[in-house]
Amino acid sequence: MTAKERLLGGAIDYIATNGAADLSLRQVAKAIGTSHRMLIYHFASKEGLLIEVVRAVEERQRMLFAELNADESTDVGEMARRFWQRLSAAENWPYVRLLFEIYGRALQGDQRSRPLLDGLVESWLPPLTEWGIQRGLPPEKARAYARLGVAVPRGLLLDLMATGDKAAVDEAMDLFITSYETLLS
């Protein structure tokens, strides 16, 4: 593991727990046992660090998806439900809040946060498109379904963060997953 990877790992947990709004690089550095100069060296700025944190969390989610997808004996609905359970688990809520915090900054025009938007949806489309095609979606529609497969869980995660109503959000997600099962049967 490189120095940058170690720093990023510590920063992910610290920032997810403490948020990013009033965060300084000095605070992060002190909490993870380094200097703010090292963070600047590796990430260029606070916003650079935040973008790397969100991208790393997103990559973890894609790796989880790939891990669950590797078990070919699992049917579509079961795999999607397992993914949603892990994604929406309470221990992930700090990371979800952080994603939406930085997402909001970028959407409000914060030029330093704007690079976060690059690939935030696009990075999910190839694996989800391929997943859909492998399970019988028409290839000409698979990319649109993949985009829906990104948007619905993100929207429900936002709902969960706003309302805390896990049962209602889980029910909505189950309805969405059931629609996929129906489509593929």
C-alpha positions in Angstrom: 0.0 0.0 0.0 1.4 3.4 -1.0 1.6 6.4 1.3 -1.2 8.0 -0.6 -3.4 5.0 -0.2 -2.8 4.9 3.5 -3.5 8.6 3.9 -6.7 8.2 1.8 -7.9 5.3 3.9 -7.5 7.3 7.1 -9.1 10.4 5.5 -12.1 8.4 4.3 -13.1 7.3 7.8 -12.3 10.6 9.4 -14.2 12.7 6.9 -17.2 10.4 6.7 -17.5 10.6 10.5 -16.9 14.3 10.8 -18.3 15.7 7.5 -16.6 18.1 5.2 -18.4 21.4 5.7 -16.0 23.0 8.2 -13.1 20.6 7.6 -9.5 21.8 7.3 -6.6 19.8 6.0 -4.8 20.4 9.3 -7.7 18.7 11.2 -7.6 15.7 8.9 -3.8 15.5 9.0 -3.8 15.6 12.8 -6.5 13.0 13.1 -4.7 10.5 10.7 -1.2 11.2 12.0 0.4 13.1 9.2 1.0 16.7 8.2 -1.2 19.0 6.1 1.7 19.4 3.7 1.6 15.6 3.0 -2.1 15.9 2.2 -1.4 18.8 -0.1 1.4 16.9 -1.8 -0.8 13.9 -2.5 -4.2 15.6 -3.1 -3.3 19.2 -4.0 -6.2 20.7 -1.9 -9.0 20.0 0.5 -11.4 19.6 -2.5 -8.9 17.3 -4.2 -8.9 15.1 -1.1 -12.7 15.2 -0.8 -13.0 14.1 -4.4 -10.6 11.3 -3.9 -12.5 10.2 -0.8 -15.8 10.0 -2.7 -14.2 8.3 -5.7 -12.7 5.7 -3.3 -16.0 5.1 -1.6 -17.7 4.7 -5.0 -14.9 2.2 -6.1 -15.6 0.2 -2.9 -19.2 0.0 -3.9 -18.4 -1.1 -7.5 -16.0 -3.8 -6.0 -18.9 -5.0 -3.7 -21.1 -5.2 -6.8 -18.5 -7.2 -8.6 -18.0 -9.5 -5.6 -21.7 -10.2 -5.3 -22.1 -10.6 -9.1 -19.3 -13.2 -9.2 -21.6 -15.7 -7.5 -23.4 -17.0 -10.6 -25.7 -19.2 -8.5 -27.4 -16.1 -7.1 -30.5 -15.0 -9.0 -30.9 -11.3 -10.0 -33.3 -10.4 -7.2 -31.3 -12.0 -4.5 -28.0 -10.4 -5.7 -29.7 -6.9 -6.0 -31.2 -7.2 -2.5 -27.8 -8.2 -1.0 -26.2 -5.2 -2.7 -28.9 -2.9 -1.4 -28.7 -4.3 2.1 -24.9 -3.6 2.2 -25.2 -0.2 0.4 -28.0 1.1 2.7 -26.6 -0.4 6.0 -26.3 2.0 8.9 -22.5 1.7 8.9 -22.4 3.2 5.4 -24.6 6.2 6.2 -21.6 8.5 7.0 -20.2 7.7 3.5 -23.6 8.3 1.9 -24.0 11.6 3.6 -20.5 12.6 2.5 -21.3 11.7 -1.1 -24.4 13.9 -1.1 -22.5 16.7 0.7 -19.8 16.9 -2.0 -22.3 16.2 -4.8 -24.4 19.1 -3.6 -21.3 21.4 -3.6 -20.5 20.4 -7.1 -24.0 20.9 -8.4 -24.1 24.3 -6.8 -21.2 25.3 -9.0 -18.3 25.0 -6.6 -15.6 24.8 -9.2 -13.2 23.0 -6.9 -15.8 20.2 -6.3 -17.0 20.1 -9.9 -14.5 17.3 -10.9 -16.4 15.0 -8.6 -19.2 14.9 -11.2 -16.8 13.5 -13.9 -17.6 9.8 -14.0 -19.9 9.7 -11.0 -22.6 8.1 -13.2 -20.6 7.0 -16.2 -18.3 4.7 -14.1 -21.3 2.6 -13.1 -22.8 2.2 -16.6 -20.4 -0.3 -18.2 -20.6 -2.9 -15.4 -24.4 -2.5 -14.9 -25.0 -2.6 -18.7 -23.0 -5.8 -19.0 -24.8 -7.2 -16.0 -28.2 -6.5 -17.6 -27.2 -8.0 -21.0 -25.9 -11.1 -19.3 -29.3 -11.5 -17.6 -31.4 -11.0 -20.7 -32.0 -7.3 -21.1 -32.1 -6.3 -24.7 -28.7 -4.8 -25.5 -30.3 -1.6 -27.1 -32.1 -1.0 -23.8 -29.5 -2.2 -21.3 -27.6 1.1 -20.9 -30.9 2.9 -20.1 -31.7 0.3 -17.5 -28.2 0.6 -16.1 -28.7 4.4 -15.7 -32.0 3.7 -13.9 -30.0 1.2 -11.8 -27.8 4.0 -10.7 -30.5 6.7 -10.2 -33.0 4.7 -8.2 -30.6 3.5 -5.5 -29.0 7.0 -5.2 -32.4 8.6 -5.0 -33.5 6.1 -2.3 -30.3 6.7 -0.4 -31.0 10.4 -0.5 -34.5 9.7 0.8 -33.0 7.5 3.6 -30.6 10.3 4.6 -33.4 12.8 4.6 -36.1 10.8 6.4 -34.3 8.0 8.2 -37.3 5.8 7.2 -35.3 2.6 6.4 -38.5 0.4 6.2 -40.2 2.6 3.6 -37.0 3.0 1.6 -36.4 -0.7 1.7 -40.0 -1.3 0.6 -39.5 1.0 -2.4 -36.2 -0.6 -3.3 -37.8 -4.0 -3.1 -40.5 -2.8 -5.5 -37.8 -1.6 -7.9 -35.9 -4.9 -7.7 -39.2 -6.8 -8.3 -39.8 -4.8 -11.5 -36.3 -6.0 -12.7 -37.1 -9.6 -11.8 -40.4 -9.3 -13.7 -38.7 -7.8 -16.7 -36.1 -10.6 -16.8 -38.5 -13.5 -16.3 
